[in-house]
Amino acid sequence: MLKKRDLLESPVLFDLMSHPDVFPYVRHKCYSSDEFYFLTRQTLEAEEHGELISRTILDEWHQPIGTINLFDIQDNTGFLATWIGKPYHGKGYNQPAKDAFFVELFFELNIEAVFMKIRKTNIRSQKAAEKLSYCIKANELYEDVYNYINAQEDVFDLYVITKDQYEFHYYRTADEDEHAQEA
């Protein structure tokens, strides 16, 4: 479902990112395949320096369909940014990608909190975040972070997933799965 980023997938990902339903919501916009290739290279270097974590989302045939990233890592927290290509919207890839990424972040890499800044006009992403039982709207809870992301203009809502919230969800889900198998 996820793999470390590599330069070979850049052309496919650029084509998917360029779709008008995806492009406005991508954090780092690229206007050419060469620019996307260069950005991917910078991303790989930044990950080596611990500045971010970036993975490619794969479909069931191991083809790249989007990316999931944790940017601006500081004090074991960072900002989540995910995009999936238009042909894959609504096909159930978002939730499994997030789950796989959160398991890696919280259980393997000791991240404590994942923030999501979502444009108040991006209803699709807001609904996706609110579907996650372990995600809470954090405009008031993390008022300093909320003010920081809206320093120029009030355009974002802030959501947070903490390690504790995710662990509770993860182990509760595992227990439910175990009980279902016993029945």
CORNOR-V16520 format. One record per pair of residues at least 6 apart in sequence whose ideal C-beta (glycine too) atoms are under 7 Angstrom apart, sorted by the first residue. I is the first residue (numbers start at 1). J is the second residue. Records with the same first field share a line. If there is no record, write none. Layout:
I = J + J
This chain:
1 = 57 + 58 + 96 + 97 + 100
2 = 55 + 56 + 57 + 58 + 68 + 97 + 100 + 101
3 = 55 + 56 + 58
4 = 55
5 = 40 + 43 + 44 + 54 + 55 + 56
7 = 37 + 40 + 41
9 = 56 + 64
10 = 33 + 36 + 37 + 40
11 = 33
12 = 64
13 = 36 + 64 + 67
14 = 30 + 33 + 36
16 = 22 + 65 + 66 + 85
17 = 23 + 26 + 83
19 = 85 + 86
21 = 86
22 = 83 + 85 + 86
23 = 29
25 = 83 + 122 + 125
26 = 83
27 = 71 + 81
28 = 39
30 = 36 + 39
43 = 52 + 54
46 = 52
47 = 53 + 54
50 = 73
51 = 73
52 = 69 + 70 + 71 + 73
53 = 69 + 70 + 105 + 109
54 = 67 + 69
55 = 67 + 68 + 101
56 = 64 + 67
57 = 65 + 66 + 67 + 68 + 84 + 93 + 97
58 = 64 + 65
59 = 65 + 88 + 93
65 = 84 + 85 + 88 + 93
66 = 82 + 83 + 84 + 85 + 88
67 = 83
68 = 82 + 97 + 101
69 = 81
70 = 78 + 79 + 80 + 105 + 111 + 114
71 = 78 + 79 + 81
72 = 78 + 79
76 = 110 + 111 + 112
77 = 111 + 112 + 113 + 115
78 = 111 + 114
79 = 115 + 116 + 117
80 = 114 + 115 + 116
82 = 97
84 = 93 + 94
94 = 128
102 = 161 + 166
105 = 111 + 114
106 = 163 + 166 + 167
111 = 163
112 = 162 + 163
113 = 160 + 162 + 163
114 = 160 + 161
115 = 145 + 158 + 160
116 = 129 + 159
117 = 149 + 156 + 158
118 = 125 + 126 + 129 + 156 + 157 + 159
119 = 155 + 156
120 = 155 + 156 + 157
126 = 157
129 = 135 + 159
133 = 169
134 = 161 + 165 + 166 + 169
135 = 159 + 161
136 = 159 + 160
137 = 157 + 159
138 = 158 + 159 + 160
139 = 146 + 157 + 158
141 = 160
142 = 158 + 160
145 = 158
146 = 158
149 = 156 + 158
150 = 156
